[in-house]
Amino acid sequence: MQQDLAGLRAKWPHKLLVKGVLSARDAVRVMDAGADGIIVSNHGGRQLDRTPATLDVLPSVREAVGPEATVILDGGIRHGQDVIAAIASGADAAMAGRAYLYGLMAGGERGVERAIEILRMEYQRGLQLIGLDTTSKISRDHLQTASSTFAASHY
Ligand SMILES: Cc1cc2nc3c(=O)[nH]c(=O)nc-3n(C[C@H](O)[C@H](O)[C@H](O)COP(=O)(O)O)c2cc1C
């Protein structure tokens, strides 16, 4: 895998992101082979059941590759607030597959535009509800995980 990627890197002078990474170890290998960044993805979980949820592995991937690498979360984005959760967990951005396809099925091109509008509106409203006016202010402090809820209820 690393040799193939190094070959691609040698031929492609532009940004090179690798999609399908699901572990911190693979993320480091991909970056060592010369990629500019990573798309944390299980390709929508459509082939192999029981792959990890991308949101769950994202924090460890970000920690492994450091702040400079581009890290994009892919999979499971159904609501604008899912994008906020992705950014709070270490992503620079998020990608959606089925969310816009549902819009396409419902209303063609106009349906895709509407799906994107809805995601954007939910995202902006989500930011307002947590008291933020810009994406760059989203941080890990805005996450409430099951373990932090547990900790809060016990201490
Ligand atoms: C109908 C369909 C076809 C897809 N084909 C490909 C593909 O050929 N290659 C690929 O890397 N991912 C493919 N994907 C996965 C998407 O690129 C994306 O990773 C996934 O849909 C993200 O998850 P989400 O649907 O939960 O947003 C496909 C997804 C769907 C729904």
The ligand as a Gaussian input file, in Angstrom:
#p B3LYP/6-31G(d) Opt

LIG

0 1
 C      -24.646000       4.605000      -4.103000
 C      -23.281000       4.838000      -3.511000
 C      -22.160000       4.527000      -4.277000
 C      -20.871000       4.713000      -3.739000
 N      -19.766000       4.399000      -4.490000
 C      -18.529000       4.605000      -3.975000
 C      -17.367000       4.327000      -4.729000
 O      -17.416000       3.873000      -5.874000
 N      -16.154000       4.555000      -4.172000
 C      -16.045000       5.040000      -2.887000
 O      -14.920000       5.249000      -2.406000
 N      -17.128000       5.317000      -2.143000
 C      -18.357000       5.115000      -2.654000
 N      -19.470000       5.395000      -1.906000
 C      -19.282000       5.870000      -0.535000
 C      -19.349000       7.392000      -0.495000
 O      -18.317000       7.980000      -1.259000
 C      -19.197000       7.879000       0.931000
 O      -17.983000       7.384000       1.476000
 C      -20.326000       7.435000       1.825000
 O      -21.580000       7.514000       1.146000
 C      -20.350000       8.303000       3.055000
 O      -21.295000       7.832000       3.961000
 P      -22.752000       8.491000       4.100000
 O      -23.543000       7.958000       2.933000
 O      -23.207000       7.983000       5.424000
 O      -22.587000       9.995000       4.034000
 C      -20.733000       5.213000      -2.424000
 C      -21.895000       5.535000      -1.677000
 C      -23.146000       5.330000      -2.197000
 C      -24.353000       5.678000      -1.337000

